[in-house]
Amino acid sequence: VSDQRAALTATWTATVIAATGGFTTGAGTTPETVPTGDALYWSGPATATTGTGTFVPGQANAAAAQTLNVSRTAFSKTTGSGNNSATWNPTVLINVPDQAVAGVYTGTVNHSVA
């Protein structure tokens, strides 16, 4: 996130969610789909920040991982002012269901900032 608003109150929240439909291969039938609830996400700590304020990871470590079937906080800046930025290197872990077939699965994970 790069916040160049130079705002007096420069707070923001980045959210993350997996796209509807999950992760699929082939025709995307049930055995060819990994549901979004089987995708776990954790942001981990910031790898770099600039500016003043408090930067807060959505999930600090693997123990705090959350499923991607609903919108989750990925990272936030809760205090501070002026221009600022934060980067992080999230982890996405996919729990492959027992009935899943072999294949190359694709899906989309979306981040947004408000």
N, C-alpha and C positions, 0 to 999 in steps of 0.2 A: 504494500500500500504506500503510495506517495501522495501526501496531502499538502498541496501547495496553496491552500486557501488563506494562509496567514491569519487565521481566525483568532479572536480573543479567547474563545473556548473551542479548541481544536480537538474534539473527541470524535471517535468513529467506531463502528463495529463491522468487521468482516465476517460474513457467514458462508457456510459451505453446505451443499446438498448434492446427492447423486441424482442424475436425471431419471425421471419416471421410466420404468421399463427395465431397470437394472443393467446388468452386464450380460451380453448375449454372444452366442456363436451360431453359425448356421442359420436356420429359419427362426430362431428365438422361441422354440417350443419350451414347455416347462423343463425338460431335462437339459435344454440348451440355454437356460437363463439362471444367473445368480442374482437373487433379489437384492435390492438396495439395503435391506435390513441385515444382510450378511457382509456388508462392507463396513469396516471399522476405521475411524479417522482419529488421529491425534496430531495437534499442531506442533507440539514440542515448544521449546523456548525460542525466542527471537534469535535469529542468526546475526542480525544487525538492526540498529535503530538510529535515527537522528532526531534532533529536536528535544524539547522538554516534555515532561509528563510521565505518566505511568502506562506502560505497555503490558498487556495481560494476555497470556496464551489461553485459548479456549480449553485446551486439554494439555496439561503440562507434560504428561508422560503416558506410556502405554496403559497403565492402570486406570487412567481417566478416559480411555478411548470411548467414542460414541458411534452409534450406527448412523449411516447417511441416508436413512429413509425419511427423515424430516430435517428441516433447516437447523443447523447448529452454529454456535459461535465458533469461528476459527481463531480469531484474534481480535483484540480491541485496544483502544487507547482511551483511558478513562479520565485523565486529567491533562492539563497543559495547554499551551497556546502556541501560535505561530506555525510555520511550516514544519513538517515532520514526516518520517517514513519508518516503516518496519518491514522486515522480511523474515520468513521462517521457512523451514523445510519439513512439511508435514509428511506423515506416514499414513498410507492407506493399506489396510490388511483385508484381504478377501477370504472369508471362510467358505470354501467350496462345498456345496451340499453333496451328500452321498450319491444322489441320483444324477448328478451332473455328468455330461458326456465330455470326453476329451475334445479340446479345440482351442482356438485363439479367441478369447473373449474380449469384447470392446464395450465401453460405456463412457459416460461423461460425468465428471465431477465439476460442479460450478461453484466459483467463489464470487461474492458480490460485496460491495461496501456501501454503507449508509452512515 
